[in-house]
Amino acid sequence: MAAGGPPPTEMPPPGPPQMVRKLAVEVVDARDLVPKDGLGTSSAYAVADFDGQRKRTRTVPRDLNPQWHERLEFAVPDPPSMHAESLDVSLYHDRRFNPSGGGGGGGKNNFLGRVRIYGSQFSRRGEEGIVYFPLEKRSLLSWIRGEVGLKIYYYDEPAVPPPPEDRPPEGADNAPPPKVPPEEPKELPEVPEPTEAAVEVQQPHMQPPVIIVEEAPMHGPHGSMMPPPMHGPHGPMMPPMHGPHGPGPMMHGPHGPMMMHARMMPPQPEPEPEPEQPGPDGAEPYPPELRKTRMASSTEHVRIPRHPSGGFGPDYYTASPRVISGRFVSTGEAVEPVQSTYDLVEPMRYLFVRIVRVRGIRACEGPYVKIQAGPQCLRSRPGRDVSGTGSPEWNQVFAVSHAKPEPTLEISVWDGQAPSPADAFLGGVCFDLSDVPVRDQPDGPLAAQWYRLEGGEPGMVTGDIMVSVWIGTQADDVFPEAWNTDAPYAAYTRAKVYQSPKLWYLRASVIEAQDLRVPAPPPGLPFDVRVKVQLGFQSARTRRSVASSSGSAFAWAEDLMFVASEPLDNTLVLLVEDRSMIKEPALLGHATIPVSSVEQRLDERQIVASRWFNLEGGMGHGDGGGDQQGQPPGFYSGRLHLRLSLEGGYHVLDEAAHVCSDYRPTAKQLWKPPVGVLELGIVGACGLLPMKTKGGSKGSTDAYCVAKYGKKWVRTRTVTDSFNPRWNEQYTWQVYDPCTVLTVAVFDNWRMFAGAGDDRQDYRIGKVRVRVSTLESNRAYTASYPLLVLLRSGLKKMGEVQLAVRFSSPAHLPDTWATYTSPLLPRMHYLRPIGVAQQEALRGAAVRTVAAWLARSEPPLGPEVVRYMLDADAHTWSVRRAKANWFRIMGVLAWAVGLERWLDGVRRWRNPSPPHPPSSSTCCTSSSSGTRSWWCPRRRCTCS
C-alpha cells in the first residue's frame, strides 16, 4: 500500500459458522412386493415427503425385490422441532413399464405401500443402520405386503456462503484504479411523521402530579373519612387513608417504603408545554412513576416515589423495603383459573428467596446469609469470592413454607469467622410479606435487585445485597434445587429426576482359533481349550473346543451375551485358556477390544462381518519349555476368529417380565410413536410406622418416594420427622405400550445421617404397582394404597400412600386395538430368543449396571433402592412364594379335582344325587345284587 493511503480497515473476528441441518434418507431396497403389472412383477419406485419437500428414486423395472441404494437429502428448517415432524415414504408401481397387453402405460400409478417414520426415530450420522419397515395400507381394502429397507440419519454442516463478488484478475494490483463516475444523489425515503397521540405519550411530564407529601397526625377511630379521589395524568387515584389501628398502606419507592399522606389540592389548569431541558449530565428528566395495584378492598391506591429533588436519591434505602408490587385481586372481580400442570395434587405455597451476592461489606472470611421468617430459619453455605473483588456470591434459592403466612422476612449477612456474635453481624434487610409478588407458571424468573444493608452500630454496617423474593408453589422450576425448610439436609433430601443408562446386548460369537501353542495333554485326556470373555464385572466362558488333528486349531461356534451401557467406554477382554492340565488353567493368549468399535446391528437380516484378532502374551505352563514361560508383551500367540455385534433389536430387561414398564428395543430407529401420557401425582402418605428413634425414645420417619416408569426415575424430596408426609409432587411419562406397569415405593432416608466416608442404606417401607392397562383413558384416579412389606414374622402393613394417576391417550379404537394385538417384546426376541437361564443372568447384570449408574448421581439413588424397585431378588426361591403358588395352582384345578371326586362318589354309590335327576316315571332301580333305594322327586321320599 502506498504511503499516505487510507489505513486498513480492521475486520471483526469471524464468529462461529452458521450450521444447517440436513436429513438424509437412503432407500436401500424392498422385499416381497405385490405384483401389479399383470405378469407377476412390479416396477417400483419410492417417493419421500418431509416438511413439504418431495423427492423420488429411479424406477427398478419388473422386480418384486428392487434395490435402489439411493440417497435423498432434505433440509430441516427448524432443528429443535424436528422430533415433531414425520417422514413419509411411499412405493408406487410405474405403469410406463407395463407390457402392451398388461393395462397400457397410461393412467395412475399403482400404490404398493407406505411407511411413516417420526422424528424421534431419526439418528445422528454415524449411528444409523438399515431398518426394514413393514409396508402399511392406505385404506382398509388395499392389498399390501412386503417391507422396505431405509437408512435415515441427520447431520449438521456449515451453511454455504454467498458467492464472492467479482474481483479483478491477479496481477492487476499495481494498475491504477478505474475511474468511477460520481454517484448521483439518491432520493431519501420519506420519513414518517409521528401522530399527535404518539407525541403526547412519548413527551415526559414537566410538572409532577398535584400531590403534596407531608406527615399527617393520626386519625381517631371516629374521625376517619374517605377523601374524594384525586386525578393524575394516568386516571383516577385514591390516596391512602389511616384506619383505627394505625396508618394505612405505606407508599413504596424504587428502593423502599415511605410513609406518606396525600391530600387533594384544588385543580389547576395545565400549563403550556415547554421545550424539554436536559439535566446537568445531559439526561432527560425522569417522569414520576405511577403504579396501580388492586387491593383486597374496592379502593385503589397509588405508589409515588419521591422526586429526586425531594432529597431521596436512587441510593436511598430503608430498613424494611418491599420488593415489588404484588398481584392482588379485588373481591368483586372475577378471576380466570390458572391452568397449572400440578392439577393432580394440592398446591403448596412457598416463599422463595434467591440470594445472589453482596458488595461493599467489610473484609471477612466465610460470610453466610441467614433467612428468618417467623419460627423458620435457614442458613446458606459460605460465600465465595469468585470475581476477586471482595463481593461474595451464593446464587442460592431457599423455599420457606408459606402455609401460615408470616408478616415479615429478615435476611441478614454474618461473618463466619468473627470472634463474637456482635462482630459477626454485617447487616440485614427486612421485607414486609404482605406485598410480595406471586409467580405462576409459565412466568419467567423474577429479577434480583440491590438493597442497602441496615442495622447494627452506626458506621459498622455498609454494603448492599442482591436478592429477589416471590411467592410460588411446588410447580416452580427452582423448587427442586431450593433449600427447603421441610428438609434441612439439602445434600440427600432434594427432589430429583434420574435417567437410566442406555443398555445394549453385546453378542460375542466365538468361532475358532488358530496358531495356538498348546502342549500335548496327559495321556488319555483330550484337549480342553476354552475362551473366556470379560466385560467389566461380567464374565463368560465357552464350552470345550473341538480340536483339529494338528492340535493348533480349535473350533467353538458359540454365542456369549453381555450387557453394555452407554457411553461405550469399556473394553472387552478375551482370554484363551488351556484347561487340559489338572492344575490351574494356563493362559495361551489374550486380546482387548474397545466396545465402541463394535458394529451395531438393528435387524436380524443385517449381516455382521467376522474378524480375526491377534492374541498376545501367552504365559504357557509352569512345567513347559523355556519358550512357553512369560512371553514378552506383543508376542504373537495365535489368532481368534470372532463376530461381535451390539444388538439394537432387543429390549434389555432390567425388570421382571410380568411387571415391566418398557418394552422398546434399544435402537431408537425401531421405536414406535407414543400412545399417550401417564401423569402421577404423589400426594403424600399417612400412618407410617416409626423407622428410627431420636433421643432414645422418640420415634421418627424421614420418608421420601421413588417412582419408576420406563427409563425415567423420579424421587420426591424428603419430609423429615413426619409420619404423615405431604409431598404433592407431580410427574409425567410418555407411554409407548399400555401393557406396562408403574412402580412406586416409599423409603426412609438414612443417608442424610451418614458421615464422611460412611454409607448407610435407606430402609424400605413399601411398594405399590399400577397397571396402565387398567386405567380408563383421560380419567383421574385418586386412592390410598397400602404399603406392605414381607418380614420374617409375616406380611406387615407399614402405612398408606396417596396417589393420583391419570392416563391420557388421544388414540382411537382401531389404533388401541392394534396396540393390544401386537406382541409385547421386539421381534428379535422371537426370531432369536434368549434362554430363560441366560435371560435371568443378563437381567442381573442389567440391574447391577443401572444401580452403579444411579449411585453416581447427586443425590445418589442407592443400590438397595434400585434393587428393590427392579425386584432383583424375584428369582430367588421362597417358602412363602412356593406356598402361594401352590394354592394358586390348586385354585385353578379345584374344579377338576371336585368333578373327579364327584364322579368317583357316583361310581361307588356314595353320592346322594345323580348327575341328572331321574324322570317321574322312574323312581327305583334294581341291580343283579338286589334292590337299591333311590330318591323319588315326586313323593319326596326314598323308594326301594
C-alpha positions, 0 to 999 in steps of 0.5 A, spaced: 500 500 500 502 506 498 504 511 503 499 516 505 493 511 503 487 510 507 489 505 513 486 498 513 480 497 515 480 492 521 475 486 520 471 483 526 473 476 528 469 471 524 464 468 529 462 461 529 459 458 522 452 458 521 450 450 521 444 447 517 441 441 518 440 436 513 436 429 513 438 424 509 434 418 507 437 412 503 432 407 500 436 401 500 431 396 497 424 392 498 422 385 499 416 381 497 412 386 493 405 385 490 405 384 483 401 389 479 403 389 472 399 383 470 405 378 469 407 377 476 412 383 477 412 390 479 416 396 477 417 400 483 419 406 485 419 410 492 417 417 493 419 421 500 415 427 503 418 431 509 416 438 511 413 439 504 419 437 500 418 431 495 423 427 492 423 420 488 428 414 486 429 411 479 424 406 477 427 398 478 423 395 472 419 388 473 422 386 480 418 384 486 425 385 490 428 392 487 434 395 490 435 402 489 441 404 494 439 411 493 440 417 497 435 423 498 437 429 502 432 434 505 433 440 509 430 441 516 428 448 517 427 448 524 432 443 528 429 443 535 422 441 532 424 436 528 422 430 533 415 433 531 415 432 524 414 425 520 417 422 514 413 419 509 415 414 504 411 411 499 412 405 493 408 406 487 408 401 481 410 405 474 405 403 469 410 406 463 413 399 464 407 395 463 407 390 457 402 392 451 397 387 453 398 388 461 393 395 462 397 400 457 402 405 460 397 410 461 393 412 467 395 412 475 400 409 478 399 403 482 400 404 490 404 398 493 405 401 500 407 406 505 411 407 511 411 413 516 417 414 520 417 420 526 422 424 528 424 421 534 426 415 530 431 419 526 439 418 528 445 422 528 450 420 522 454 415 524 449 411 528 444 409 523 443 402 520 438 399 515 431 398 518 426 394 514 419 397 515 413 393 514 409 396 508 402 399 511 395 400 507 392 406 505 385 404 506 382 398 509 381 394 502 388 395 499 392 389 498 399 390 501 405 386 503 412 386 503 417 391 507 422 396 505 429 397 507 431 405 509 437 408 512 435 415 515 440 419 519 441 427 520 447 431 520 449 438 521 454 442 516 456 449 515 451 453 511 454 455 504 456 462 503 454 467 498 458 467 492 464 472 492 463 478 488 467 479 482 474 481 483 479 483 478 484 478 475 491 477 479 496 481 477 492 487 476 494 490 483 499 495 481 494 498 475 491 504 477 484 504 479 478 505 474 475 511 474 468 511 477 463 516 475 460 520 481 454 517 484 448 521 483 444 523 489 439 518 491 432 520 493 431 519 501 425 515 503 420 519 506 420 519 513 414 518 517 411 523 521 409 521 528 401 522 530 399 527 535 397 521 540 404 518 539 407 525 541 403 526 547 405 519 550 412 519 548 413 527 551 415 526 559 411 530 564 414 537 566 410 538 572 409 532 577 402 530 579 398 535 584 400 531 590 403 534 596 407 529 601 407 531 608 406 527 615 399 527 617 397 526 625 393 520 626 386 519 625 381 517 631 377 511 630 371 516 629 374 521 625 376 517 619 373 519 612 374 517 605 377 523 601 374 524 594 379 521 589 384 525 586 386 525 578 393 524 575 395 524 568 394 516 568 386 516 571 383 516 577 387 515 584 385 514 591 390 516 596 391 512 602 387 513 608 389 511 616 384 506 619 383 505 627 389 501 628 394 505 625 396 508 618 394 505 612 398 502 606 405 505 606 407 508 599 413 504 596 419 507 592 424 504 587 428 502 593 423 502 599 417 504 603 415 511 605 410 513 609 406 518 606 399 522 606 396 525 600 391 530 600 387 533 594 389 540 592 384 544 588 385 543 580 389 547 576 389 548 569 395 545 565 400 549 563 403 550 556 408 545 554 415 547 554 421 545 550 424 539 554 431 541 558 436 536 559 439 535 566 446 537 568 449 530 565 445 531 559 439 526 561 432 527 560 428 528 566 425 522 569 417 522 569 414 520 576 412 513 576 405 511 577 403 504 579 396 501 580 395 495 584 388 492 586 387 491 593 383 486 597 378 492 598 374 496 592 379 502 593 385 503 589 391 506 591 397 509 588 405 508 589 409 515 588 416 515 589 419 521 591 422 526 586 429 526 586 429 533 588 425 531 594 432 529 597 431 521 596 436 519 591 436 512 587 441 510 593 436 511 598 434 505 602 430 503 608 430 498 613 424 494 611 423 495 603 418 491 599 420 488 593 415 489 588 408 490 587 404 484 588 398 481 584 392 482 588 385 481 586 379 485 588 373 481 591 368 483 586 372 481 580 372 475 577 378 471 576 380 466 570 383 459 573 390 458 572 391 452 568 397 449 572 400 442 570 400 440 578 392 439 577 393 432 580 395 434 587 394 440 592 398 446 591 403 448 596 405 455 597 412 457 598 416 463 599 422 463 595 428 467 596 434 467 591 440 470 594 445 472 589 451 476 592 453 482 596 458 488 595 461 493 599 461 489 606 467 489 610 473 484 609 471 477 612 472 470 611 466 465 610 460 470 610 453 466 610 446 469 609 441 467 614 433 467 612 428 468 618 421 468 617 417 467 623 419 460 627 423 458 620 430 459 619 435 457 614 442 458 613 446 458 606 453 455 605 459 460 605 460 465 600 465 465 595 469 470 592 469 468 585 470 475 581 476 477 586 473 483 588 471 482 595 463 481 593 461 474 595 456 470 591 451 464 593 446 464 587 442 460 592 434 459 592 431 457 599 423 455 599 420 457 606 413 454 607 408 459 606 402 455 609 401 460 615 403 466 612 408 470 616 408 478 616 415 479 615 422 476 612 429 478 615 435 476 611 441 478 614 449 477 612 454 474 618 461 473 618 463 466 619 469 467 622 468 473 627 470 472 634 463 474 637 456 474 635 456 482 635 462 482 630 459 477 626 453 481 624 454 485 617 447 487 616 440 485 614 434 487 610 427 486 612 421 485 607 414 486 609 410 479 606 404 482 605 406 485 598 410 480 595 409 478 588 406 471 586 409 467 580 405 462 576 407 458 571 409 459 565 412 466 568 419 467 567 424 468 573 423 474 577 429 479 577 434 480 583 435 487 585 440 491 590 438 493 597 442 497 602 444 493 608 441 496 615 442 495 622 447 494 627 452 500 630 452 506 626 458 506 621 459 498 622 454 496 617 455 498 609 454 494 603 448 492 599 445 485 597 442 482 591 436 478 592 429 477 589 423 474 593 416 471 590 411 467 592 410 460 588 408 453 589 411 446 588 410 447 580 416 452 580 422 450 576 427 452 582 423 448 587 427 442 586 434 445 587 431 450 593 433 449 600 427 447 603 425 448 610 421 441 610 428 438 609 434 441 612 439 436 609 439 439 602 445 434 600 440 427 600 433 430 601 432 434 594 427 432 589 430 429 583 429 426 576 434 420 574 435 417 567 437 410 566 443 408 562 442 406 555 443 398 555 445 394 549 446 386 548 453 385 546 453 378 542 460 375 542 460 369 537 466 365 538 468 361 532 475 358 532 482 359 533 488 358 530 496 358 531 495 356 538 501 353 542 498 348 546 502 342 549 500 335 548 495 333 554 496 327 559 495 321 556 488 319 555 485 326 556 483 330 550 484 337 549 480 342 553 481 349 550 476 354 552 475 362 551 473 366 556 470 373 555 470 379 560 466 385 560 467 389 566 464 385 572 461 380 567 464 374 565 463 368 560 466 362 558 465 357 552 464 350 552 470 345 550 473 346 543 473 341 538 480 340 536 483 339 529 488 333 528 494 338 528 492 340 535 493 348 533 486 349 531 480 349 535 473 350 533 467 353 538 461 356 534 458 359 540 454 365 542 456 369 549 451 375 551 453 381 555 450 387 557 453 394 555 451 401 557 452 407 554 457 411 553 461 405 550 467 406 554 469 399 556 473 394 553 472 387 552 477 382 554 478 375 551 482 370 554 484 363 551 485 358 556 488 351 556 484 347 561 487 340 559 492 340 565 489 338 572 492 344 575 490 351 574 488 353 567 494 356 563 493 362 559 495 361 551 493 368 549 489 374 550 486 380 546 482 387 548 477 390 544 474 397 545 466 396 545 465 402 541 468 399 535 463 394 535 458 394 529 451 395 531 446 391 528 438 393 528 435 387 524 436 380 524 437 380 516 443 385 517 449 381 516 455 382 521 462 381 518 467 376 522 474 378 524 480 375 526 484 378 532 491 377 534 492 374 541 498 376 545 502 374 551 501 367 552 504 365 559 504 357 557 505 352 563 509 352 569 512 345 567 513 347 559 519 349 555 523 355 556 519 358 550 512 357 553 514 361 560 512 369 560 512 371 553 514 378 552 508 383 551 506 383 543 508 376 542 504 373 537 500 367 540 495 365 535 489 368 532 481 368 534 476 368 529 470 372 532 463 376 530 461 381 535 455 385 534 451 390 539 444 388 538 439 394 537 433 389 536 432 387 543 429 390 549 434 389 555 430 387 561 432 390 567 425 388 570 421 382 571 417 380 565 410 380 568 411 387 571 415 391 566 414 398 564 418 398 557 418 394 552 422 398 546 428 395 543 434 399 544 435 402 537 431 408 537 430 407 529 425 401 531 421 405 536 414 406 535 410 413 536 407 414 543 400 412 545 399 417 550 401 420 557 401 417 564 401 423 569 402 421 577 401 425 582 404 423 589 400 426 594 403 424 600 402 418 605 399 417 612 400 412 618 407 410 617 410 406 622 416 409 626 423 407 622 428 410 627 428 413 634 431 420 636 433 421 643 432 414 645 425 414 645 422 418 640 420 415 634 421 418 627 420 417 619 424 421 614 420 418 608 421 420 601 418 416 594 421 413 588 417 412 582 419 408 576 416 408 569 420 406 563 427 409 563 425 415 567 426 415 575 423 420 579 424 421 587 420 426 591 424 430 596 424 428 603 419 430 609 423 429 615 420 427 622 413 426 619 409 420 619 404 423 615 408 426 609 405 431 604 409 431 598 404 433 592 409 432 587 407 431 580 410 427 574 409 425 567 411 419 562 410 418 555 407 411 554 409 407 548 405 400 550 399 400 555 401 393 557 406 396 562 406 397 569 408 403 574 412 402 580 412 406 586 415 405 593 416 409 599 423 409 603 426 412 609 432 416 608 438 414 612 443 417 608 442 424 610 445 421 617 451 418 614 458 421 615 464 422 611 466 416 608 460 412 611 454 409 607 448 407 610 442 404 606 435 407 606 430 402 609 424 400 605 417 401 607 413 399 601 411 398 594 405 399 590 404 397 582 399 400 577 397 397 571 396 402 565 392 397 562 387 398 567 386 405 567 380 408 563 383 413 558 383 421 560 380 419 567 383 421 574 384 416 579 385 418 586 386 412 592 390 410 598 394 404 597 397 400 602 404 399 603 406 392 605 412 389 606 414 381 607 418 380 614 420 374 617 414 374 622 409 375 616 406 380 611 406 387 615 402 393 613 407 399 614 402 405 612 398 408 606 400 412 600 396 417 596 396 417 589 393 420 583 394 417 576 391 419 570 392 416 563 391 420 557 391 417 550 388 421 544 388 414 540 382 411 537 379 404 537 382 401 531 389 404 533 388 401 541 386 395 538 392 394 534 396 396 540 393 390 544 394 385 538 401 386 537 406 382 541 409 385 547 417 384 546 421 386 539 421 381 534 428 379 535 426 376 541 422 371 537 426 370 531 432 369 536 430 368 543 434 368 549 434 362 554 430 363 560 437 361 564 441 366 560 435 371 560 435 371 568 443 372 568 443 378 563 437 381 567 442 381 573 447 384 570 442 389 567 440 391 574 447 391 577 449 396 571 443 401 572 444 401 580 452 403 579 449 408 574 444 411 579 449 411 585 453 416 581 448 421 581 447 427 586 443 425 590 445 418 589 439 413 588 442 407 592 443 400 590 438 397 595 433 402 592 434 400 585 434 393 587 428 393 590 424 397 585 427 392 579 425 386 584 432 383 583 431 378 588 424 375 584 428 369 582 430 367 588 426 361 591 421 362 597 417 358 602 412 363 602 412 364 594 412 356 593 406 356 598 402 361 594 403 358 588 401 352 590 394 354 592 394 358 586 395 352 582 390 348 586 385 354 585 385 353 578 384 345 578 379 345 584 374 344 579 377 338 576 379 335 582 371 336 585 368 333 578 373 327 579 371 326 586 364 327 584 364 322 579 368 317 583 362 318 589 357 316 583 361 310 581 361 307 588 354 309 590 356 314 595 353 320 592 346 322 594 344 325 587 345 323 580 348 327 575 341 328 572 335 327 576 331 321 574 324 322 570 317 321 574 316 315 571 322 312 574 323 312 581 327 305 583 332 301 580 334 294 581 341 291 580 343 283 579 345 284 587 338 286 589 334 292 590 337 299 591 333 305 594 333 311 590 330 318 591 323 319 588 322 327 586 315 326 586 313 323 593 319 326 596 321 320 599 326 314 598 323 308 594 326 301 594 
